[in-house]
Amino acid sequence: MTEPITTSLRHAAPAAPARSPGGRSAADTTVPPEIRAALDRLIAWLRAHDYAAYDTFDGLSAWYLRPFTLERKLPRQMLQQAVRRFPLNIRPILGIPKRRSTKGQAFIARGYLRLAAAAREAAEREAWQSEARTALDWLLDHASPGYSGLCWGNHFDYQSRGFYLPKGAPTVVWTSLIGLAFLDGYRQLGDRRYLDATVSACRHIQRDLAQHRHGEAVCINYIVGVECQVHNANVLGAALLAETYRETGEEALRDLARRAAMYTAERQLPDGAWYYGESEIVHWIDNFHTAYVLDSLRHYADAAGDATFNPQLERGYAYWKETFFLPDGTPRYYHNKTLPLDIQCASQAIDTLVYFSDRDPGALDLALRVARWTIANMQDRSGYFYYRRYSRRIVNRTPTLHWGQATMVSALAALYLALEKTGPARP
C-alpha cells in the first residue's frame, strides 16, 4: 500500500478571525472555529475571483497546442491529461482562461442554501438566499440549447477514453447534480421556476438519453447518442427522477428511477463496491464516485418510498467507510491505494458522511476529521483549495472551480449546518 500522507503536511495557514460566514462570533455558534474560518476564506476567494477558475479537464482549451492533436483521439487525450496531471499550473502560459462552471454554480447554490438554513437571523438568511438565487438564475440562462429539456454540460471540449464531448454537450451527471440544486432552491425558496427546471431536466433524461436495457433494469446513458454504462451517472439520473417524483407525483419518473437503481444495485460486487462502469476499461473503484452512488441510491429510496435496494446501500456504505479513510481523516483515492490525495475525494466524502449521519452515529465525527485534515493540508493561505497532493512535496496547487472550490463550499456548508444542529462545539 502507498505510504500514507498525514497531517505533518500542515502549511500553517494564518489564523482567521473566529467569525462565522454570517458574521457571528465564536461564542454564538456550536461549530468548531476552523470550519467557519475555512468557509470565510474560501467564499472570500470565490467572490474576489467572480466565481471563475480553471477545470481539471480543460486542457483542450489550450488554443495554440490544440492544432497539434490533428483532432485525433489519442493526441487529444495526451494534451488533456498532460495539462491535468502536470504538478504546476501551466494553463496561463497555454492560454487557457478561467471560466465559470455550470456544475460549479450548482454546488455554490447548494452551499449557500445550506448556509441560509443554518442562519439564525433573518437578514443573514436572506443574504445567503439572495446569493443562491443569483447562482440558480445564472444556470437557467446557461443551459445547453437544442434538447428536449433543460440540460447542462462542460464549458470546454473533453476527450474521454470512450467518447469525445464538445463544449456544451450535456451529460446526465451535470444535469442531475444541477437539477438537485434547483430542487433545493424550490424547497427552500418556493420559486416555481426551479421546480419547472427540474421537471424539464427530467424530460431531457427521459427523451434524449437512451437507456441500455437488461431485463427489467435499465442504465441511463452518460451522454446523448453514445452507449456508456457508468454507475454513478446512471443513479444520479435516478436520484433526480425520484426527487422530482416526490414533488410532482409523476409515476413515470419513479418507474424509470426504480429501473435505473435496479441496474446498479444488481451489479454491486461481492465486497460491497461498484466499478466505475461496466466496460473493462473503466473497472476501477474510487472514493468519490462510490459516494455518488451511495447518495443517489439513498435519494431514490427516500424519495420513492422504496426500500428494495437498502441492503445494497447499507453494504456499499459500510465498504466505502471502511475502505477509503485513514484514521486521521485522510481520504484515500482508490480502494487499493491512497495517492493521489484529491480535493474531490475530500469534498464528496464530507458531503456524503453528513448525508448519512442520521443513520450512522459515527459519520459526523469522521466528516469533521476529513474536513480538518483537508483544511490543514489542502487549503491555500489565500483561501482556495489545492487540486491534488501527489506526495509529501509534490502538490498541484491549481485553483480548480467545480472540482474543489464549489464542492468544498457545498460540503463545508453541509457540515456547518449539521454541527449547528448537534449541540455543543466539538473540540
N, C-alpha and C positions, 0 to 999 in steps of 0.2 A: 504493500500500500504506500502511496505517496506520503512523505513526511508532512505532518500537519503544520500549518502556519498558525501560530497562536497570537494572543494579544500582545506579545512582545513587539509587534509591528506598530504599536501606537505611535502616532505622529505628534502627539501632544498639542492638539489644536487649542488655540487660545480660548479661555473661558468666556462664555457669552453671558450676558445678564440673565438672571433666572426669571425670565418673563415667558408667559405662555403665548401662543400665536395670537390670542385675543387681547393680550396686554395685561393679564392678571399676574399677581406676584406669586412667588413660590408658596407662600403661606396659604394662598387661596385655593390651591389645587392639590389633587392626590397623585398627580403624575410625577415620576422622577424628573428632576430638573434637566438632565441631559437629553431627554426625549423632547422636551419643549424647546431647548436651545437648538437642537439639531433641526427641528422644523422651522424655527425662526430663521436660521442661517440659510437653509435650502430655499424657502419661499422668497427670502430677500434676493437670493441669487437668481431665481427664475424671473422675478419681476424686473430685476436690473437688466436681464438679457431678453426681455419681451417674450419669454416663453419659447425661445428659439435656441437650438443647439444642433449637434450632429446626431447621426444614427449609426448603429453598429454596422448596417449593411448598405451604406450609401456610397460605396466605393466606385460604382459605375457612373457616379456624377462627376468623376474626375475628367473634365471635358477634353483635355488635351492628351490624355493617355487612352481614353476610350477608343479612338480610331485604331489603335494598335491591336485591339482584340479581334478586328475583322468581323465583328459581330458573330463570333463563334462561341459555343457553349464553354469549352474548357478555358480559353483565354479570358472570357468574362468572369468565370469563377475565380481564376487566378488573381485578376485585378481586384475583385471584390474582397476576397479573403486576405490578400496582401494588405489592403488598407485596414481591414478589420483587425487583423492579428498583429500588425506591427506595433511594438511596445510604445512608440511615440506617436503623437497625433500629427500625422503628415497631411491632413486634409487642407489646412490653409495654403500650403505650398502647391497642392494639387488643384486648387480652385474649387474645392467642394464647399458649398455655402452652408451656413447654419439656417435651419428651417424650423417652423412649427410642424408638429406631427399630429395627425388625426387621433391616433391611439393615445398619444401623449396628452392631448387636450381632454380626452375621456377620463384618464386616470387623474388628472388635475381636478376635473369637475367632481369626481367621486371623493377625492381627498377634501376638497373644500366643503362639500355637503356633509362629510363626517365631522369636520371642524364646526360646522354650523350646528349639528346635532349635539355637540359637546358644549356649546356656548351656554353660559349662564345668564347673560344679559341680552336683551332683545336687540340692542344696537350691534353687538358683536355678531349675533346670529344672522342678522340681516346683511351685514357686510360680507360674511362668507357666502351667503346665498347669492348675493349680487355677483360675486366673482365666479361662482359656479354657473350662473346663468350666462355670463359672458362666454365661458368656455363652451357650454352646450349650444348656444346660438351660433358660435363660430362653426361648430360641427355641422349644424343644419345648412350652413352656407358652403360647406366644403365636401359634400357628398359626391360620389362618382356618378356622372350622368350616364343615361342610356340604358338603365336596367329596370327591372320590374318593381323595384322598391328602393328605398334608401340603402346605401351601402358605401363602404369606405375601403381605401387601400393605401399603399405607400405613396410618399411624395418623391419617390425615386425608382428607377428601374432596378430589378432584382433578378438574379440568376440562382436558382436552387439546384440541387442535384437532379431533380426530376423535371423542372419546368422553368420557363422564362416568364417573368411577370413585369409588364411595362408599367410605368408610373400611372397611378390612379386606378389600375385594375383591382377590383375588390377581392378581399379574402373573407372567409367565414370567421376567421379569428378576429380581425379588425372589426368587422360588422357586429359580431356578437358582443365583444367587450364594450364597444361604443353603445350598442343597444342597451346593455345592462346599466351603463351610466345614465342613459336617458330615463330608464325606469326608476333609478334612484332619484333623478330630478323630478319626475312626475309624482312620486310618492311623497317627497318632502315639500315640493313647491306647489303641487296641484295644477301645474300648467299642462293643459290637454295636448298642446303641441308635442310634448315629449312622449306621451303615450302614443300619439299618432305616429311619431317617428319610429318607435319600437315595432308597432304593427306593420309599418311599411318595410322595415328591415326584415321582418319575418316573411313578408311576401317575396322579397328577394331570395331568401333561403329556400322557400317552397318552390319557386318558379324557375329560378336561374341556376341553382346549384344542383346538378344531377346527383342522384343518390345511388351508391353501389349497394345492390340488394343481395342479401344472403339469408334465404328463407324469409321469416317474418322481419328480421332485423335489417336495418339499412345503415350505411355510413354516408354522412353528408360530405360531399367533396370539398376540398380546401378552397379551390378556385373554380371559376366558370370554365367549362369545356375541357377539363383535364381530370382523368381518373386518378385519385390520390387519396388513399385511406390513411389518415393521420388521426390518432385518437383524441388528442386534446382539441383539435379543430372540430371534430365530429361532435364531441359532447359540449363544447362551448356553444355550438349551434343549438343543441338540445336544451341547454340551460336558458338561452334567450327565448326559445319557443315556449318552454314550460312557464317561465316567469311572466311572459306575455299572456299566456293562457290564464294564469292566476288573476290577471286584471280584466280580461275580456270574456273568459268562459268559452272561448272558441275551441271546440273539441278537436278539430283538425290539427291545431298546434300541439295539443297534448299528445295526440296519437303519433305524430312524427317524432316528437321528442322522446316518447317511450321507445320507439323502434330504434332510434339512434343510440339511446342509452343502453339498450339491449345489445347492440353490436359491440360496443366497447366492453361492457360488463362480461360478455361471453368470451372475450379474448384476454382476460386477465391471466397472467402467468401464475403457476402454482404457488410461488412465494408471495404473491400479492402485488407484484409490479405490473407495469404495462410497458411494452416497447413504444417508442415514439410513434411508429407507424408499422403497417403490416408488411411492406416491401422489405426484403432482406437488406437493402442498402440503408435503411433507417432503423435497424434493430439496435438502438441504444436506449438506455434508461437514464434519465436525468432528473434533477431535483424539481425545477420549476414547471416543466411540462407535466410531471406527475401531479404536482399541486393543482395545476389547471384541471386535470381530470377529476381530482377529488372535489374541488369546488363545484365543478359542473354537475357531477353526479348528485351532490347534495342539493344544489339548486333544483335539479329535476325532482328529487324525492320530496322536498319540502313544498315546491310549487304545485306539483301534480298530485300530491297526496298519495304517493305510490312508494311503498317500502320494498318493492320487489328486489331492488338491487342493493339494499342496505348491507347484506353480507359481504358483497364485493367491495363496497365503500369502506366498511369497517376494516376489512383485511388490508385493503390498499392504504388506508390511513396509518395503520399500525406499521406496515412495511416502510412507508415513507418516513415516519417519525423516527423509527429505529435505525434507518439506513443513512439518512442524509445530513446528520448533525454530529459534530464533535461536542464533548462535554461543555466547552466554554461558549457554545452557540455558533461556532464556525459552520456556515452552510456549505456542505460538500456539493460539487457539481454533478458528478456521476455516481452511480451506485457502487462502483468499484475503485474510485479514486477521488481524492479531494480537490486537486487542482484542475483547472484554474478556479480561483475564487472570484465569482462573477456577481455583479450587483443585482442582476435579475433573480438569481437564486436567493439572495438575501431578502429582497423586497417581497417576492411572492411567498417566501416562507413565513415572513411576519404576517402577511395578509391572511394566508390560509390558516395559520395557527390561531389567529384571533377569531376567524370564522368558526372554527371548531372548538373554541374554548368553552362553549356551553355544553359540549359533550365530553370534553376531556379536561379534567381539573388541572392537569399539568401543562396545558397548551399555552396559557398566557405567560407563565414563568419562562417557558422556552422562547416564546416570542420576544420577551423582554431581553433574554440573553442574546438572541440573534441581533436585536436592534442595537444593544450596547456594543457588541462586537463590531457591527457594521459601522456605527458612528466612530468608534475608536480607530478602526483600521481602513475605512474606505471613504470617509468624508474629508474633503479638502478644507483647508483653512478658510477659503473663500465661501464655502457653503455647499458646493455641489458634491456629488459622489463619484468616485472613480469607476471606470468601466470594469477593470479586472486587475487582479494580482496574479502573476504567473509564478512568483517565487517570493522569497523574503525581500529581495532587492528589485526585482523587475515588476514594475507597475505601469499599467496603461491608464493614464490619467485623463483620457478623453472625456469631455463632458457630453455624454450621450443624453438625448432628451427623453424619449419614451422609455428607453431601456436604462433605467437608473433614476433620473430626476423625477419624472412623473410617477413612476411606480413607487418610489420611496415617499413622495408626498402622500399618496393614497395609503400606503402601508403604515407609515408612522401616524397618520391621522386616525386610521382604524385602531391602532394600539392606544393612542391618546384617548380616544373615545371610550374604549373598553376599560382602560385603567381608571378613568374618571368615574366609572360606574362601580368599581370594585371596593372602594373604601380607602383606607389609609395608604399613603405612598409607600411603595416598596423601596427597600434600601438599595 
